[in-house]
Amino acid sequence: MLFQVEMTVKLPTDMPAEQAAKIKATEKAYSQDLQHQGKWRHLWRVAGSYSNVSIFDVEDNAELQELVSNLPLFPYMEINVKPLCRHPSSVREDDT
């Protein structure tokens, strides 16, 4: 199943810089691992904000919940999820 996931990060302004850097480094490694596995299919930065729009390709809602809730930045995120399905006019075969 494909899901569009919009994530906006809101770190506390009083978080120490080294703590924020450590969380971000762990987040990067985790997200890149999911991308290599094919679970996190696309990742785009939203220009001008600390946000991204991503496409996840997972078995079901439960797997998406598990992956997203394990993001190190999860406690500091606002997340919106939209399930996706193939458009009948799409010419791509790999978007199911």
matplotlib code that plots the C-alpha trace (Angstrom):
import matplotlib.pyplot as plt

x = [0.0, 1.2, 0.8, 1.6, 3.0, 3.6, 5.9, 6.6, 9.3, 9.0, 12.0, 11.8, 13.6, 15.4, 16.7, 20.5, 22.2, 24.2, 21.0, 19.3, 22.3, 22.3, 18.6, 18.9, 21.9, 20.0, 16.9, 18.9, 20.4, 17.0, 15.3, 18.0, 17.8, 14.0, 14.7, 17.2, 14.6, 12.1, 9.7, 10.3, 10.0, 10.3, 11.4, 11.0, 11.9, 9.2, 11.0, 11.2, 10.1, 11.4, 8.9, 8.9, 6.5, 7.2, 5.7, 5.8, 5.3, 4.2, 2.0, -0.7, -1.6, 0.0, 3.4, 3.2, 2.4, 5.4, 7.8, 6.7, 6.4, 10.0, 11.4, 13.7, 12.0, 8.5, 7.8, 8.5, 6.5, 3.1, 2.1, -0.6, -1.2, -3.2, -3.6, -3.0, -4.2, -3.3, -4.9, -6.5, -4.8, -1.3, 1.1, 3.5, 3.4, 5.3, 2.9, 0.7]
y = [0.0, 3.5, 6.4, 10.0, 11.2, 14.9, 15.5, 18.8, 18.9, 21.2, 20.8, 22.6, 25.9, 25.1, 21.7, 21.7, 21.8, 18.6, 16.7, 17.9, 17.0, 13.5, 12.9, 14.2, 11.9, 8.9, 10.0, 10.2, 6.8, 5.2, 7.0, 6.0, 2.4, 2.4, 4.0, 1.2, -1.4, 0.2, 1.1, 4.8, 5.3, 9.0, 11.9, 15.6, 18.6, 21.3, 24.5, 27.1, 24.9, 22.0, 19.7, 16.9, 15.0, 11.3, 8.3, 5.0, 1.6, -0.8, -3.8, -2.0, 0.7, -1.1, -1.3, 2.4, 3.2, 1.1, 2.7, 6.3, 6.0, 4.7, 7.8, 9.5, 12.8, 11.4, 13.0, 16.4, 15.9, 16.9, 14.1, 13.9, 10.6, 10.0, 6.5, 6.4, 4.1, 3.8, 6.4, 4.7, 7.2, 6.6, 5.3, 3.9, 0.3, 0.6, 2.9, 0.3]
z = [0.0, -0.8, 1.6, 1.3, 4.6, 5.4, 8.3, 10.0, 12.6, 15.6, 17.9, 21.2, 21.0, 24.3, 23.0, 23.3, 19.8, 20.4, 21.4, 18.3, 16.1, 17.6, 17.0, 13.4, 12.7, 14.0, 12.0, 8.8, 9.2, 10.0, 7.0, 4.6, 5.7, 5.0, 1.6, 0.8, 1.8, -0.5, 2.3, 2.1, -1.7, -2.1, 0.2, -0.7, 1.3, 1.4, 0.5, 3.2, 6.1, 8.3, 6.5, 4.0, 1.8, 1.5, -0.1, 1.8, 0.3, 3.1, 3.7, 5.7, 8.1, 11.0, 9.3, 8.4, 12.1, 13.2, 10.8, 11.4, 15.2, 15.3, 13.7, 16.2, 15.5, 15.9, 19.3, 17.6, 14.5, 13.2, 10.7, 8.1, 6.3, 3.1, 1.6, -2.1, -4.9, -8.6, -10.9, -13.9, -16.3, -15.0, -17.6, -14.9, -13.9, -10.7, -8.9, -7.3]

ax = plt.figure().add_subplot(projection="3d")
ax.plot(x, y, z, "-o")
ax.set_aspect("equal")
plt.show()
